[in-house]
Amino acid sequence: MSIVVRKAEEKDLLSLQRLVAKAGLREDGIEQHIDRFLVVCDEDSKIIGTVGIEKYEEDGLLRSLVLDSPVWTARLSLEFLQLALTYAKEQDIETIYLCSKGTNSLFHQLGFRHVHEKNVPEKIRMSPHFQKNMKVETKVWACSLLDVDN
């Protein structure tokens, strides 16, 4: 099976919102950041994955990571996340944050480290996506992109 990763376009909005909602994640706010989402399309051009990056000056917030296809493997997931981090670095993001309900070994492999919420920059903490997703069981992860090779 062949897949294509590309930047999301306005025409993808409804498909992205459905995909994210199907995964049980919040789809609100996607429309404001659609230009910073990547989508994964299968050979039939159906969107089967996505990840968004909200940019706040030199920091970014990774959000709405969804991979919805039986062909996804840990290796493909790792490659997709590496591509997303490279894309973030190309957007002049120095540190990227994400909220997660648990620990994911992929995050560790990519250089993410657990950080306390109080150590997250205020502009990230004040973002609607961050505020809506922070709960007691949610962990915050950060990755410096200054050392990531393009």
Number of C-alpha atoms within 10 A of each C-alpha: 5 8 15 12 16 12 16 21 13 9 9 15 16 13 13 26 19 13 21 23 15 13 15 11 16 16 20 13 12 22 15 9 13 20 15 19 26 23 24 21 17 16 10 8 10 13 22 20 23 25 22 24 28 25 19 15 12 12 24 25 24 23 22 26 22 22 22 16 11 7 12 12 11 10 10 12 16 16 13 21 18 17 15 21 24 17 18 24 23 12 16 16 23 18 18 24 24 23 21 15 13 10 13 10 11 15 17 13 11 16 14 21 15 16 14 11 15 8 10 16 12 11 13 21 16 12 13 11 21 19 11 11 16 16 12 7 8 15 18 21 23 23 22 18 21 11 10 14 8 11
